[in-house]
């Protein structure tokens, strides 16, 4: 029996229920092969791909066979069921989504703290040198990616800041924030 683009499939592994849907790339790009997104509880979503099997030739039995190869393991942090990264392409590295997010939040918090410490040290240094303000600005060049710049200045005016941004090749001259030291 053939499959449809919107069909949802279910399977079970080690008592954990999962669902699978067909990714658009499977039917939009005929040479891509059959690709599924699989989801289960708090596990990070995963991907299964059979490059040799074209969407228009795939059957329900083919998908069931792909799903049979999925193994479920315990999250390395909390023991919740997650996809075994050896059987499903997944970003979780053997961890559930809440544990991955907890780890990422901690990394972001530490990075933010380090950035704030660095800015505070630089603000103090430039204040001792006589600067009165820090400018945080975005440079928007005529082409390519934008980038962020920081500079310290004495009694800034809009014209002085805009001149610095012009020298940085920015096409937008008012995308900045001023901080009093």
Steps between C-alpha positions, in 0.01 A plus 500: 500500500636843405537788745376859502695820570303576817475153644600451866650171610528360852739251650617374836845413632575386857150610598547854368247629244630702203359666191655550159414738219641528150732796444423729207843441348396138436231597251630840385838364387456160335867399536510584872364171623237433764558710812292489817486720808439293811374636832456346841404664831779726629759364258657736248342441157703274276548421134501171312606487136503225242676663202441196279121510541307760300184645654273401210614137531486476881236291673366487853704183545818690405430763765417238760833332422684833546324556833585148621869598496450770764632426846403692812743561786487690829598867503857534631381759754151409619422152362202612286469296178685654204601388152825307486730728294645186339162429335350848444672821390426726797651811659444384857812282523314252719321764708136606512394845382456650852850380601652637177328835560613507864859451383469766229339747743791450743752559219317815389481630857874448550583662165274796580666542839848492344396757237357728769823470703707583192286804416516624860882476496524681167253768615713562811820516293361752251332708772844538664629616160233774491225343290146584607297251293508159338328454163364160397418510128426279206683556173279434198725484190365534147534123462587210724433434865450766764734513798500653843752760615568656838691822549557747778474873447514834683179709503352339187280669246284328239729643232816358663346155536369507143846595372651196673229278350564648154872412536387144584309503163156486660207594280279553806622769737246488783517139619685559826448527874684741726604403855621760750812386688 
